[in-house]
Amino acid sequence: MASTPRTQALTGAEAVRRTLEGGGRVDWASRAFEAFLVALLVLTLGVLAWLLTVVFVNGIPVLAERGIDFLTSPLNSQADAAGVSQAIVGSLFLMLFVALISVPLGIGAAVYLEEYAHDSSFTRLVNTVVRNLAGVPSIVYGLLGLAVFVVALADFTGGRSLISGGLTMAILVLPIVIITSAEALRAVPGSIREAAFGVGATRWEVVRSHVLPYAAPGIFTGTILSMARAFGETAPLILVGAVIGGFNVQYDGVVETLQGRYTALPTTVFDWARKPPSFSGNVYAAIVVLIVVLLLVNALAIYLRNRFERRW
Amino acid sequence: MAVKTRVNAPAEGKRDDREGPTIRVMATKTLDESEQIAPGAVNDAGDLNFAEDEVVFDLQSLSCYYGAFRAVREISLRVPRNKVTAIIGPSGCGKSTLLRSFNRMNDLVDGAHIEGSILYHGVDLYADEVDAVEVRRRIGMVFQKPNPFPKSIYDNVAFGPRVAGYRGSMDELVERSLRRAAIWDEVKDKLKEPGTALSGGQQQRLCIARAIAVEPDVILMDEPCSALDPIATLKIEELMRELKKNFTIVIVTHNMQQAARASDFTAFLTMGEDRAGYLVEMAPTQQLFTSPANRLTEDYITGRFG
């Protein structure tokens, strides 16, 4: 049967059916493009899977052999005695600094920018600057920390100390906390603010009773992820004095501890990676610890987001 | 609504009148006996010569600006007490802007400001010493899209009284407000459930309950039924007729039937060449819909607009 010209008006069920079936044509271009996209995805995931496999295959035996000892031992020049206890303590302290400094400062700045500040050229400039600060390479923050906290404020920080590292990390993640918090605040619909203003609430009451509670899940997620970022940073810490090598911890008091020497997990990984081959198992084991902690933190962030997410 | 022909409608000879419409609007003409409302009509409107103590809002050449853009141009009108006053007009003619200037809601928009004045019971709402928060407590608002707080039904209603420092029994106030908003029977068993779980029409009545819980004097409604189905819409209109016994209501609506059904007075706005909305005329609803004084009004209400 001769094919029906497209211009010809189709009548009857048979003609409609034949048109809808498309004459058995196969759309090769679409299939090729889909295959290409799948290949890209496989490649990306493959690299990630390969990395994780290498890390876990080399790290798990050490962790299995050393057990809890690896987590509780201090740095040591002997590979089979060296552990990450000081690194874990140091990293936890750094996160504490971030939590105590960046989170309140960042949320406060975001609430001001989103809820209070009028739209002026100044606030637009501030917003642009904050965005750009979030993109500044972390080594630059390391140099800032070296110049300001380690050198200029040495009397207060004790030089290359936990305080210097913590403050540097806090400043490093501050723009990220501001941006994620501001986005969470922006996600609260304006109609909710209007509703609250409409019954005679003050701006403070609107922010406290409505905007902040509804934005809280997003703010939590953002701050947890920024703390994870601080947890994984290495470069700035090397500049502001995270210890490479070994040191002894003598507990002399809070101030002495904060002004004292410290190290962090990623710094320890960096340090061990440069040591003799006997340390290679330790490197992988430390990376496993680092990855597990980061995954736990991210999982917590996702859980919180899903748990408290609101639909408008 | 019964359609009646006015014998001596002033509009007849003025259809082609192109002079500034705002002047004519405030014309305090005395209406003759032909003004009587047909039996069965819902409106009990008289003329626009309200007694001084009947006037809730007195707009005097009010212009609203967003930055340099003038959204509303030199509107003068009066809103009477315990009546439903509808504001109608085409999209973008500044109806909502005008309404939101009544309770200083536009203060929240950067760059928004007004010229002229709004007297509320004789007090200039925009005077320096007037507190916008207090204004909004007395002049409540219901919005276009139902916007309950994502909290319990109870807390939705209780929020306003709480921030106002209400000292009485909150349970009673919540029940009374929900009853007045004609939604009590539907929600009395689920006061702890989120207000956002209700249907659209119920949410809007919850928002009305929330607005009246702070015992305002005026309720502004910004197209309150535009997101609702016809049955929910009729319920809200019924409610408005009930509420006007205690409140003054100003409603912006796109729906001319709604204005005709539910309002006592209607103000028709349209947009000028400068895209600023201006008042074409305000009249008792019955009169505006049956014998508009202005050609623009007639074109609009008969669907010949644009």
Interface residues (C-beta under 8 A of the other chain):
Chain A: H118 D119 P189 S191 I192 R193 E194 A195 A196 F197 G198 V199 G200 A201 T202 E205 S209 H210 Y214 R310 R311 W312
Chain B: N103 M105 L108 D110 G111 V133 E134 R136 R137 R138 G140 M141 F143 K145 N147 P148 F149 P150 F159 G160 V163 A164 T196 C207 R210 A211 A213 V214
